[in-house]
Amino acid sequence: MMVLVTYDVSTLTRAGRRRLRRVAKTCLNYGQRVQMSVFECKVDAAKYEQLQQQLLDEIDAEEDSLRIYRILEPLEKNVLEFGKFTATDFEDTLII
């Protein structure tokens, strides 16, 4: 499944800036950044639960916000892209 993770982490304190880095790093472990605080992640049900739990472990619910959206398949009908960013196609062959 494809999920969209969005977050707003308070960076007024050193701890907040650390949380911001850790949330972004967690998201990068599961997907790709599409905007500063927005990530697309292709995960199965088990990875989805892991991602959600890891993010909940990182944020401060009194200062931060986190939203996770499940994007319906087929992606071609439910995701429109405009502008210069080109997302990596997780279904295509990746050459590193």
C-alpha positions in Angstrom: 0.0 0.0 0.0 1.1 3.6 -0.6 0.9 5.9 2.4 1.5 9.6 2.7 3.1 10.8 5.9 2.9 14.5 6.9 4.1 16.0 10.1 4.7 19.4 11.8 7.3 19.1 14.6 7.9 22.1 16.9 11.5 23.2 16.5 11.6 25.9 19.3 13.8 23.7 21.5 16.9 21.5 20.9 14.7 18.5 21.7 12.2 19.5 19.0 14.9 19.9 16.4 16.2 16.4 17.3 12.6 15.0 17.0 12.3 16.6 13.6 15.5 14.9 12.3 14.5 11.6 13.8 11.0 11.7 12.3 12.5 12.6 8.9 15.0 9.8 9.2 12.3 7.3 10.1 10.3 8.3 7.1 13.3 8.1 4.8 13.7 4.5 6.0 10.3 3.6 4.5 9.9 5.9 1.5 10.9 9.1 -0.3 10.6 12.8 0.6 8.2 14.6 -1.8 8.1 17.9 0.2 9.9 19.2 3.3 7.6 17.4 5.8 5.8 15.0 3.4 6.9 11.5 2.5 5.4 8.8 0.2 6.0 5.3 1.5 5.3 2.0 -0.1 4.7 -0.5 2.7 3.0 -3.8 3.4 0.7 -4.1 6.4 3.5 -5.2 8.8 5.8 -2.3 7.7 2.8 0.1 8.0 2.4 -0.9 11.6 6.1 -0.5 12.2 6.3 2.9 10.6 3.3 4.2 12.5 4.7 2.9 15.9 8.2 4.3 15.2 6.7 7.7 14.3 4.5 7.7 17.4 7.5 6.9 19.5 9.3 10.0 18.1 6.8 12.7 18.3 5.6 14.8 21.3 1.8 14.6 21.0 1.5 17.9 23.0 3.7 19.9 20.6 3.8 18.1 17.2 1.3 16.8 14.7 1.4 13.7 12.5 -1.0 12.5 9.8 -0.8 9.3 7.8 -3.0 8.9 4.7 -3.5 5.6 2.9 -3.6 6.3 -0.9 -6.0 4.0 -2.8 -4.7 1.9 -5.7 -4.4 2.4 -8.7 -2.0 5.2 -8.0 -2.2 6.5 -11.6 -5.8 7.4 -11.0 -5.4 8.8 -7.5 -2.1 10.7 -7.5 -1.5 13.7 -9.8 1.9 15.2 -10.1 2.7 18.8 -11.3 5.9 20.7 -11.3 9.6 19.7 -11.4 9.7 16.9 -8.8 9.6 13.4 -10.2 8.9 10.6 -7.8 10.7 7.3 -7.9 8.4 4.6 -9.3 8.6 1.8 -6.7 7.2 -0.7 -9.2 9.9 0.0 -11.9 13.5 -1.3 -12.0 15.9 0.8 -9.9 19.5 1.1 -11.1 21.9 2.2 -8.4 
